């Protein structure tokens, strides 16, 4: 999002982003030694039954961590690939709604109406949260909240190869890839 001009850090006019389609293409080019995810985070408000609720949100592929649900479950791979307008909220969000059951209820986020398919049971978290498939976001949305792409190598020895494959793919698919993307690894830990 930034570049350096005469040793001064300035915001770029535009930045290339990796959307879900590009993420899938990149994933297919890797040698199969890593699993990946793409996500973007935001703070915003949603409307639930005419009530405005501030949320910490995330649009992503399917998360890898195990989650405990009090209602329903996570959105599915089919929901992701078909851009189905579904959402998962947490117990802090539910508490603000004064509803006993949230499953199949609607939330409005910007111009999207999302159906709640799950409520994460995390009573220690007091911040209302919203999660939905990243495929619901347009490239313009992704420009406003630039996504991060993560790949987790199955073996530490594979990290240099994966890094090189990602660099090659970025260079082949984006002009100025060196100036627009940063690849970080923990291969030396």
Secondary structure, DSSP 8 states (H G I E B T S, - for coil): -EEEETTEEEE-S------HHHHHHHHHHS-S-EEEEEEEEEEEEEEETTEEEEEEEEEES---S---EEEE----HHHHHTT--EEEEEHHHHHHHT-S--TT-EEEETTEEEEEEEEE--TT--S-EEEEEGGGS-HHHHHHS--EEEEEESSGGGHHHHHHHHHHHHHHHSTTHHHH------TT-
